[in-house]
């Protein structure tokens, strides 16, 4: 069984330390002691030397491997064997902790991929197999059960159902589908069993695309990371030149100065100046932040977006599927005749009792009583309008304004309610009242808005295609500062432009949405956040951050992680530059020894690495499997 890189590195550290301790116990100046030191050095630092040589052959000379190699080989040359081996051993330990932290973050991101269900029920004759959508070909037949997500673009062959298309279109009204209708991947089958033929393959719509985005996230560096990369590129040649100056100039310029003493100072200077703490800990801080966010079900596509989240000043939300569930619930019953609200609800529930439409189900849930099917007859469902039925010998119509118009039932202007969904009820040709059915607000939506305000987000806005009155009602119940309704996708972009102009130069605007109609706004915002559990592939592609659990409260959680990550990255920069600057000065003056150099290099690296790991192990993070 092959050993892992972690096991190999641990074995090298253990063997290297063993040889190092044996060498320290032997008599000074003995050949056996020198051989043990050389063996320990080869075990602990052989790979560093090889990397330095390989980089030199590629003309990538000035990096931490080059500095460590020159300093430790020089220490051997002047007889400082124990210091040379110690530097390599502690450097190896630092690399071990770095790798463990990176793997921990990577594991958290890999676990995130399991949150989003992604399978297809492939029909082969009379057998149905659950397979990965990538295994399904164009022309294959799949079965989509109630409650399942449509895995691929397809055409219905058998069955009828209602689809929740709000992840794709932002429209909260379910869409009725039957044989011959097209289904888009990402919509959710609400009630009926569907058999469909696949039109497109899954290469662009499965979780593998999200995983690719994670793999490529490293290319999107934050400003802090870019600064460190540029800094190290200029800094390393400068310190090599400084070390050469210390080794050569003072012995020539100062009478009686020994070359050996100044060469030792130069080697100490080289070890101290190694930029490992900066080069390792800053990217690790951001990678830890990415992993911490992943453990919360938040996929951030690059550390630059994590840094931008920390400066969030304006938060803009879509409504349907983002702050609301896109499911229906009776909000209000209004009677216009002698009937009371309970009677209107009863007539509507009886008429709707044979329908599986989500609106029908919401009315029956609101009525909440047993319905005697024997009292109901002549039920007729009119697609896109509503239902008619004979209830207790009376003709009942329950539907939208089009149905009332078709039946020549007059509705006054005041009854044309400006709401998301209204079911008008008529009995024996006379208008009796209406039932207002609205979208259900997500349980954590109020918490999300209050926590955003606690995170010093100055303005919270909602943009929606729903009616203005609905937008204002939802905004008032959630505590949102501003709400704009009746917006088409182009209107949302224009409104976002206005909001972008209103923020400060440093502040960032984040937009949270879930549908195809939100993709342009997600792309335009400083940070676009998509709801990924049921969100469309277009929205996920356009977004910079994906909330895989569809919970709006994860937005302030992401900002909290971002701020903590940025704070720790700044701490690491301050620690590394402060300690190294002080010890560099002492080393140049001959006060600091090689052991002080070891602390300034490896010690500060370890401190920075442990500090960076705090992002991933923070108490604000709670693993998904513990929720």
C-alpha positions in Angstrom: 0.0 0.0 0.0 1.6 3.3 -1.1 2.2 5.9 1.6 0.7 9.3 1.4 2.7 12.6 1.1 1.7 13.3 4.7 3.0 10.0 5.9 6.2 10.5 3.9 6.8 13.9 5.4 6.2 12.7 9.0 8.6 9.8 8.4 11.2 12.2 7.2 10.8 14.4 10.3 11.0 11.5 12.7 14.0 9.9 11.0 15.7 13.3 10.6 15.1 14.2 14.3 16.4 10.8 15.4 19.6 11.2 13.4 19.9 14.8 14.7 19.6 13.7 18.3 22.2 10.9 17.9 24.6 13.4 16.3 24.3 15.8 19.2 25.1 13.0 21.7 28.3 12.0 19.9 31.7 13.5 20.6 32.4 16.9 18.9 34.6 16.9 15.8 34.1 13.2 15.2 33.6 11.9 11.6 30.6 9.8 12.8 28.9 13.0 14.1 29.4 14.8 10.8 28.0 11.9 8.9 25.0 11.8 11.1 24.4 15.5 10.6 24.8 15.1 6.9 22.3 12.1 6.9 19.8 14.1 9.0 20.2 17.1 6.6 19.7 14.9 3.5 16.5 13.4 5.0 15.1 16.7 6.2 16.2 19.0 3.4 16.8 16.8 0.4 13.6 17.7 -1.3 14.2 21.5 -0.6 17.6 21.2 -2.3 16.1 19.4 -5.3 13.3 22.0 -5.6 15.8 24.8 -5.5 18.0 23.1 -8.2 14.9 22.4 -10.4 13.7 26.1 -10.0 17.2 27.4 -10.9 17.2 25.2 -14.1 13.9 27.0 -14.9 15.4 30.4 -14.2 13.1 30.8 -11.1 16.0 31.4 -8.8 14.9 33.6 -5.9 12.4 31.7 -3.8 12.2 30.3 -0.3 13.8 27.0 -1.4 16.9 28.9 -2.7 17.2 30.9 0.5 17.0 27.8 2.7 19.4 25.9 0.6 22.1 28.7 0.4 21.8 29.5 4.1 22.0 25.9 5.4 24.7 24.8 3.0 26.7 27.8 4.0 26.2 27.0 7.7 27.6 23.5 7.0 30.6 25.1 5.2 31.5 27.2 8.3 30.9 24.3 10.7 27.5 25.2 12.1 26.1 21.7 11.5 23.4 21.6 14.2 21.9 25.0 13.1 21.8 23.9 9.4 20.0 20.6 10.3 17.6 22.4 12.8 16.6 25.0 10.2 15.6 22.2 7.7 13.8 20.2 10.3 11.7 23.1 11.5 11.1 24.2 8.0 9.8 20.7 7.2 7.5 20.8 10.3 6.1 24.2 9.1 5.4 22.6 5.7 3.6 19.7 7.4 1.3 22.0 9.3 0.6 24.0 6.1 -0.3 20.9 4.1 -2.6 19.7 6.9 -4.4 23.0 7.0 -4.8 23.1 3.2 -6.1 19.5 3.2 -8.6 20.3 5.9 -9.9 23.2 3.8 -10.0 21.1 0.7 -11.9 18.4 2.5 -14.5 20.9 3.7 -15.0 22.1 0.1 -15.2 18.5 -1.2 -18.0 17.8 1.4 -19.8 20.8 0.1 -20.3 19.1 -3.2 -22.4 16.4 -1.6 -25.0 19.0 -0.5 -26.4 19.5 -3.9 -28.3 16.3 -5.1 -27.4 15.5 -8.6 -28.7 12.2 -10.1 -31.0 10.9 -12.8 -33.4 8.0 -12.7 -32.4 6.3 -16.0 -35.1 3.9 -17.5 -33.7 0.9 -19.3 -36.7 -1.2 -20.4 -38.6 -2.0 -17.2 -35.6 -1.3 -14.9 -34.9 2.2 -13.4 -31.4 2.9 -12.3 -30.2 5.9 -10.3 -27.1 7.2 -12.2 -24.9 10.2 -12.4 -26.4 12.6 -15.0 -23.1 12.5 -16.9 -23.9 8.9 -17.7 -27.1 9.8 -19.5 -27.0 10.4 -23.2 -29.2 12.4 -25.5 -32.3 10.4 -26.4 -32.3 8.3 -23.1 -35.5 8.1 -21.1 -35.5 9.3 -17.5 -38.1 9.2 -14.7 -38.6 12.3 -12.5 -40.5 11.5 -9.3 -42.5 14.1 -7.2 -40.1 16.3 -5.1 -37.1 15.6 -7.3 -35.1 18.1 -9.3 -35.1 17.8 -13.1 -31.6 16.6 -13.7 -31.3 17.3 -17.5 -33.1 19.3 -20.2 -35.8 16.9 -21.5 -39.3 16.6 -23.1 -42.2 14.9 -21.3 -43.3 11.6 -22.8 -45.8 10.5 -20.2 -47.5 12.1 -17.2 -48.5 15.5 -16.1 -47.4 17.6 -13.1 -46.7 21.1 -11.8 -43.2 22.4 -11.8 -41.5 24.9 -9.5 -39.7 27.0 -12.1 -38.8 29.8 -9.8 -35.1 28.8 -9.6 -35.0 29.4 -13.4 -37.4 32.3 -14.0 -38.0 33.9 -10.7 -41.7 33.3 -11.3 -43.4 32.0 -8.1 -46.4 30.6 -10.0 -46.0 26.8 -10.7 -46.0 25.8 -14.3 -48.3 23.0 -15.4 -46.6 20.5 -17.8 -47.9 17.6 -19.8 -46.9 15.3 -22.6 -44.8 17.2 -25.2 -43.8 20.0 -22.9 -40.1 20.8 -22.4 -38.5 20.6 -18.9 -35.4 22.6 -18.0 -32.8 21.2 -15.6 -33.0 22.9 -12.2 -36.8 23.1 -12.0 -38.5 20.9 -9.3 -41.2 18.4 -10.0 -43.9 19.1 -7.4 -46.5 16.4 -7.6 -46.9 14.0 -10.7 -44.7 11.3 -12.0 -43.0 12.2 -15.3 -41.3 10.1 -17.9 -39.2 12.2 -20.2 -36.7 12.0 -23.1 -33.3 13.7 -22.6 -32.5 16.6 -25.0 -29.1 17.7 -23.7 -26.3 16.1 -21.8 -25.2 17.1 -18.3 -21.7 18.3 -18.9 -22.6 21.9 -18.2 -25.1 21.5 -15.5 -23.8 19.1 -12.8 -21.9 19.6 -9.6 -18.7 18.9 -11.5 -18.9 22.5 -12.9 -19.0 23.8 -9.3 -16.0 21.6 -8.4 -14.1 23.0 -11.4 -14.8 26.5 -10.1 -13.4 25.6 -6.8 -10.3 24.1 -8.4 -9.8 27.4 -10.3 -10.5 29.6 -7.3 -6.8 29.9 -6.6 -6.3 31.8 -9.8 -8.5 34.6 -8.4 -6.2 36.1 -5.8 -7.1 38.7 -3.3 -5.2 42.1 -3.2 -3.4 40.9 0.0 -2.2 37.7 -1.9 -1.1 39.7 -4.9 0.8 42.1 -2.7 2.7 39.3 -1.1 3.5 37.6 -4.4 4.9 40.9 -5.8 6.6 41.7 -2.5 8.4 38.3 -2.4 9.5 38.6 -6.0 11.3 41.9 -5.3 12.2 41.1 -1.6 14.1 37.8 -2.2 16.8 39.2 -4.6 17.2 42.2 -2.4 18.0 40.1 0.7 20.4 37.9 -1.2 22.2 41.1 -2.3 22.1 42.3 1.3 23.6 39.0 2.6 26.3 39.2 0.0 27.1 42.8 1.0 27.3 41.7 4.7 29.6 38.8 3.9 32.1 40.7 1.7 32.1 44.5 2.4 32.6 44.8 6.2 35.6 42.4 6.3 37.2 44.4 3.5 36.3 47.8 4.9 36.9 47.1 8.6 40.4 46.4 9.7 40.8 43.1 11.6 37.3 41.8 10.7 37.2 38.1 10.1 35.5 36.8 7.0 34.1 33.8 8.9 32.2 36.0 11.4 30.7 38.1 8.7 29.8 35.1 6.5 28.0 33.6 9.5 26.1 36.9 10.0 25.2 36.8 6.3 23.9 33.3 6.6 21.9 34.2 9.6 20.6 37.2 7.7 19.5 34.8 4.8 17.7 32.4 7.1 15.9 35.2 8.9 14.9 36.9 5.6 13.2 33.8 4.2 9.7 35.0 3.3 8.0 31.7 4.2 5.7 33.2 6.8 4.3 35.7 4.3 4.4 33.4 1.3 2.7 30.5 3.1 0.4 32.1 5.7 -1.4 34.8 3.6 -2.7 32.4 0.9 -3.3 29.8 3.7 -5.4 32.4 5.6 -7.6 32.9 2.5 -7.7 29.2 1.7 -8.8 28.6 5.3 -11.5 31.2 4.8 -12.7 29.4 1.7 -12.8 26.1 3.6 -14.5 27.7 6.6 -17.2 29.1 4.3 -17.5 25.6 2.6 -18.3 24.1 6.0 -21.2 26.5 6.3 -22.5 25.5 2.8 -21.0 28.6 1.2 -18.9 28.2 -2.0 -16.7 31.3 -2.6 -15.1 31.1 -6.0 -12.0 33.0 -5.2 -10.2 34.8 -2.3 -10.7 38.1 -4.1 -14.4 37.7 -3.6 -13.8 36.8 0.1 -11.9 40.0 0.5 -14.6 42.0 -1.3 -17.3 40.5 1.0 -15.5 42.0 4.0 -16.2 45.5 2.6 -19.9 44.9 1.9 -21.8 48.2 2.2 -25.0 47.6 0.2 -26.9 44.3 0.1 -29.5 43.7 -2.6 -31.9 40.7 -2.6 -34.2 39.1 -5.1 -37.5 37.9 -3.5 -38.8 34.7 -4.9 -36.6 31.7 -4.0 -34.1 33.9 -2.2 -36.0 35.5 0.7 -39.2 33.5 0.1 -39.6 29.8 -0.5 -41.6 30.1 -3.7 -44.4 28.0 -2.0 -48.0 29.1 -1.4 -50.0 29.8 1.7 -53.3 31.5 2.2 -52.6 35.0 3.5 -56.1 36.5 3.6 -59.8 35.7 2.9 -62.2 38.5 2.0 -65.9 38.0 1.8 -68.1 40.3 -0.3 -71.6 38.9 0.4 -73.6 37.2 3.2 -71.0 34.4 3.4 -68.4 34.6 6.0 -64.7 33.9 5.4 -65.0 30.3 6.6 -67.8 29.5 4.1 -65.9 31.0 1.2 -62.8 29.0 2.1 -65.0 25.9 2.4 -66.6 26.3 -1.1 -63.1 26.9 -2.6 -61.6 24.0 -0.8 -64.4 21.6 -2.0 -64.1 22.8 -5.6 -60.3 22.4 -5.5 -60.4 19.1 -3.6 -59.6 16.9 -6.7 -56.7 19.1 -7.9 -53.0 18.6 -7.0 -52.1 22.1 -8.0 -50.0 23.9 -5.3 -52.7 26.6 -5.0 -55.4 24.0 -4.5 -53.3 22.3 -1.8 -52.7 25.6 0.0 -56.5 26.3 0.0 -57.2 22.9 1.4 -54.5 23.2 4.1 -56.0 26.6 5.1 -59.5 25.0 5.3 -58.1 22.2 7.4 -61.3 20.1 7.6 -62.4 16.8 6.2 -64.0 17.2 2.8 -66.9 14.8 1.9 -66.3 13.8 -1.7 -70.0 12.7 -2.0 -71.1 16.3 -1.8 -69.0 17.3 -4.9 -69.7 16.5 -8.5 -69.1 17.8 -12.0 -65.5 19.0 -11.3 -63.8 20.7 -14.2 -60.3 22.1 -14.2 -59.6 24.8 -16.7 -55.9 25.2 -17.3 -54.5 28.6 -16.5 -57.8 29.8 -15.0 -59.1 27.6 -12.1 -61.8 25.0 -11.4 -65.6 24.7 -11.4 -67.6 22.2 -9.5 -71.1 21.4 -8.1 -70.8 21.6 -4.2 -73.9 20.6 -2.2 -76.0 21.2 -5.3 -74.6 24.7 -6.0 -72.3 25.8 -8.9 -69.0 27.0 -7.5 -66.2 28.7 -9.5 -62.8 29.3 -8.0 -60.1 30.9 -10.2 -58.5 34.0 -11.5 -60.0 37.1 -13.1 -60.0 35.4 -16.5 -62.3 32.7 -15.3 -64.7 35.3 -13.8 -64.7 37.2 -17.1 -65.4 33.9 -19.0 -68.3 33.2 -16.7 -69.6 36.8 -17.0 -69.3 37.3 -13.3 -68.6 41.0 -12.7 -65.7 42.0 -10.3 -65.5 45.6 -9.0 -62.2 47.5 -9.4 -61.6 47.4 -5.7 -61.6 43.6 -5.8 -58.9 43.4 -8.5 -56.3 43.0 -5.7 -52.7 43.8 -6.5 -51.3 40.6 -5.0 -49.1 37.7 -6.1 -52.0 35.2 -6.5 -55.8 35.8 -6.0 -58.4 33.1 -6.2 -61.9 34.6 -6.8 -64.9 32.6 -5.6 -68.4 32.7 -7.1 -71.4 30.7 -6.1 -74.4 30.2 -8.5 -73.0 33.0 -10.7 -72.7 35.6 -7.9 -69.3 36.9 -6.8 -68.8 36.0 -3.1 -65.2 37.1 -2.4 -61.6 36.2 -2.9 -58.6 34.4 -1.3 -55.2 36.0 -1.3 -52.4 33.4 -1.6 -48.8 34.6 -1.1 -45.3 33.3 -1.1 -44.0 31.9 2.2 -41.0 33.8 3.7 -38.0 31.6 4.6 -37.6 30.9 8.3 -34.2 32.5 8.6 -34.9 35.6 6.3 -35.6 37.9 9.3 -32.4 36.7 11.0 -30.5 37.3 7.7 -31.6 40.9 7.5 -31.0 41.7 11.2 -27.5 40.1 11.1 -26.6 42.0 8.0 -27.4 45.3 9.8 -25.3 44.0 12.7 -22.4 43.5 10.2 -22.6 47.3 9.4 -24.2 46.8 6.0 -25.6 50.3 5.5 -28.4 49.7 3.1 -30.5 46.6 2.4 -32.7 46.6 -0.8 -35.1 44.1 -2.4 -35.7 43.9 -6.2 -38.5 41.7 -7.5 -40.7 41.1 -10.5 -43.7 40.7 -8.2 -46.3 43.4 -7.7 -45.2 46.6 -5.8 -47.6 46.0 -3.0 -46.2 42.4 -2.5 -42.7 43.7 -2.5 -43.5 46.4 0.1 -45.3 43.9 2.3 -42.4 41.4 2.3 -39.9 44.2 2.9 -41.9 45.6 5.8 -42.1 42.2 7.5 -38.4 41.6 7.1 -37.1 45.1 8.0 -35.7 45.8 4.6 -34.8 49.4 3.9 -36.1 49.8 0.3 -38.2 47.6 -2.0 -38.9 47.8 -5.7 -41.5 45.7 -7.4 -42.7 45.0 -11.0 -39.2 44.9 -12.3 -38.1 43.1 -15.5 -34.5 41.7 -15.6 -33.3 44.9 -17.5 -35.0 47.1 -14.8 -33.1 45.2 -12.1 -29.8 46.0 -13.8 -30.7 49.7 -14.1 -31.8 49.8 -10.4 -28.5 48.1 -9.5 -26.5 50.7 -11.4 -28.3 53.4 -9.4 -27.4 51.6 -6.1 -23.8 51.1 -7.2 -23.5 54.9 -7.8 -24.8 55.6 -4.3 -22.2 53.6 -2.3 -18.8 54.8 -1.2 -15.6 54.2 -3.3 -14.3 51.5 -0.9 -17.7 49.9 -0.2 -18.9 46.9 -2.1 -22.4 46.0 -3.3 -23.6 42.4 -3.0 -26.6 41.0 -4.9 -28.3 37.7 -3.8 -30.5 35.9 -6.3 -31.4 32.5 -7.7 -32.8 32.5 -11.2 -31.8 32.9 -14.8 -33.4 36.3 -14.7 -31.0 37.3 -11.9 -27.8 36.3 -13.9 -27.2 39.8 -15.4 -27.5 41.4 -12.0 -25.3 38.8 -10.3 -22.6 39.4 -12.9 -22.8 43.2 -12.5 -22.6 43.4 -8.7 -19.3 43.6 -6.9 -20.1 40.2 -5.4 -22.9 38.1 -6.9 -24.4 35.5 -4.5 -26.6 32.7 -5.9 -28.8 30.3 -4.1 -27.3 27.0 -5.3 -29.5 24.2 -3.8 -32.3 24.9 -6.2 -30.8 27.8 -8.2 -30.3 27.7 -11.9 -27.0 26.8 -13.5 -26.9 30.2 -15.2 -27.2 32.0 -11.9 -24.5 29.8 -10.3 -22.2 30.4 -13.3 -22.7 34.2 -13.1 -22.3 34.3 -9.3 -19.1 34.8 -7.3 -20.5 33.1 -4.2 -22.9 30.1 -4.1 -25.1 29.4 -1.1 -25.6 25.6 -1.5 -28.2 25.4 1.3 -30.6 28.1 0.0 -30.5 29.9 3.4 -30.3 33.7 3.2 -28.8 33.7 6.7 -25.6 32.3 5.1 -25.0 35.7 3.5 -24.1 37.5 6.9 -22.3 34.3 7.9 -20.1 34.7 4.7 -19.4 38.3 5.5 -18.4 37.4 9.0 -16.0 34.7 7.8 -14.6 37.2 5.2 -14.0 39.9 7.8 -12.3 37.4 10.1 -10.2 36.0 7.3 -9.0 39.5 6.3 -8.2 40.4 9.9 -6.1 37.2 10.4 -4.3 37.8 7.1 -3.4 41.4 8.2 -2.2 40.0 11.6 0.1 37.6 9.8 1.6 40.3 7.7 2.2 42.5 10.8 3.7 39.6 12.8 6.0 38.4 10.0 7.3 41.8 9.0 7.6 43.0 12.6 9.5 40.0 14.0 11.7 39.6 10.9 12.6 43.2 10.8 13.7 43.2 14.4 15.8 40.0 14.1 17.2 41.1 10.7 18.7 44.1 12.4 20.1 42.0 15.2 21.5 39.5 12.8 23.3 42.2 10.7 24.8 43.5 13.9 26.0 40.1 14.9 23.7 39.9 18.0 21.3 37.2 16.7 22.6 33.7 16.3 21.4 31.0 13.8 19.0 29.8 16.4 17.4 33.2 16.5 17.3 33.0 12.7 15.5 29.7 13.0 12.8 31.3 15.2 12.5 34.3 13.0 12.0 32.1 10.0 10.3 28.8 11.0 8.9 30.0 14.3 7.2 33.0 12.8 6.0 30.7 9.9 4.4 28.3 12.4 2.8 31.2 14.4 1.3 32.5 11.2 0.2 29.1 10.0 -1.5 28.4 13.4 -3.1 31.8 13.2 -4.4 31.1 9.7 -5.8 27.8 10.8 -8.0 29.7 13.3 -10.1 30.8 10.3 -11.0 27.2 9.6 -11.4 26.1 13.2 -13.2 29.2 14.4 -16.1 28.8 16.8 -18.3 30.7 14.3 -18.1 27.7 12.0 -20.3 24.7 12.4 -19.9 21.7 10.2 -22.9 20.8 8.0 -23.2 17.3 9.5 -23.6 18.8 13.0 -26.6 21.0 12.1 
